[in-house]
Amino acid sequence: MDEQISVSGNEKHRTLLITLFAGFILSGIATVIVGPMLPIFKERWMLNDSQLGLFPMVQFLAALVGTLGSSAIASLWGYRPAIVIGYALTGIGLAGLNADSRLLAMVATSAFGLGYGLMTPGTNLFVAELGGARSASLLNRLNFMWGAGAMSCSPMIALALKQNKLPYLLGGFAAFGIAMMLILLVGRFGMERHEEAETGSVSKPIPGSVGLWVTLAMAVMFFLYVAMETSIGGWAAEFAKRMMNGITSMTTLAQMFFYAGLALGRLSAPLVLRRWSERNLVLGALLLAAAGTVLLIQSATLNVALAALFFAGLGCASIYPTYISWLSKWYGASAKKIGGALFALASLGGSAGPLLVGVVSTQTGSLRMGLLVPVVSAAVMLSLVLSLRRQTTT
């Protein structure tokens, strides 16, 4: 990681990147924490599935507001204010997630949803700026940390529940968020877009190359990627449970295998990028994600299903960071403005994908058929990346 973090050749940039990388673990935790908390809410307040569904809905809506707000704030004052506020809200929200009142838990959910919605787009775009020509490699490293947080969330909550230490775990997450807020509040962000002419470390957009078709294609790709990822990861445990006709320790951890593949893929992507172009990496990754999902659909044993989830996660790993890298490279300073809309569409995809899987599953009577949704998403993205031949030659 040190090789990637030295992109600016400046100590303050290296220290700042290390801080942002560490903090992104919390973004991964906050994004997925509602899932393992739902059984707790169900037992505590005797909720039905519709009532439980309000928690992820509130989280999604708040994150959507956060992504739009992040773009507006970054355009006016730079990236730091949104990131700092985001960590503060995430910490406060996670601290209140174990509240005795359902209303307070809902408010806490909206707080950390808004928080990671504010900090995630700005962190990605700022790191892309610092990375310059190597932004795809650096963004894969950054999002590996997100994957590590997402992967570790369920096991940590399971262990905390077993030892009756859930309030302490959530308090630790909250302290992490507040510490990040304080560190970034007093730290120096250094380079922003207005300094790129001086530093020369940020790639400029290709003049006249970014037209309406490219923007529309990017919008669809952002939407479909997150729809694909959340469809596979979100339904992993339920698929495993139905395969085993009940909940076991392994079915509970099925989601972890998907995020383990995601994390490993993002960790190894910089090595792959030394030999492959970004375009070829994305094309190969989409094929692997689709193949892993097809294997999951056809699996007859739990071991095969878990392996399929791992490979699907491995395929998903490098796609989104590379999309963000292209956004920064192709749009230059305009990425701050258009990024808000694209990240908002990604949030919409995160909600729509799992919902569509559920609708197809209900209509066909088969969750396996429902999981064709992420396969179709991968196929559409393959065609779009192939169509963007001029831009994706890097």
Secondary structure as UniProt FT lines:
FT   HELIX           2..5
FT   TURN            6..8
FT   HELIX           11..32
FT   HELIX           34..45
FT   HELIX           49..52
FT   HELIX           54..77
FT   HELIX           80..95
FT   TURN            96..98
FT   HELIX           102..131
FT   HELIX           132..134
FT   HELIX           135..162
FT   TURN            163..164
FT   HELIX           166..186
FT   HELIX           193..195
FT   HELIX           196..199
FT   TURN            207..209
FT   HELIX           212..244
FT   HELIX           249..252
FT   HELIX           254..272
FT   TURN            273..275
FT   HELIX           278..298
FT   HELIX           302..316
FT   TURN            317..318
FT   HELIX           319..331
FT   HELIX           332..334
FT   HELIX           335..364
FT   HELIX           367..370
FT   HELIX           372..387
FT   TURN            389..390
FT   HELIX           391..393
//
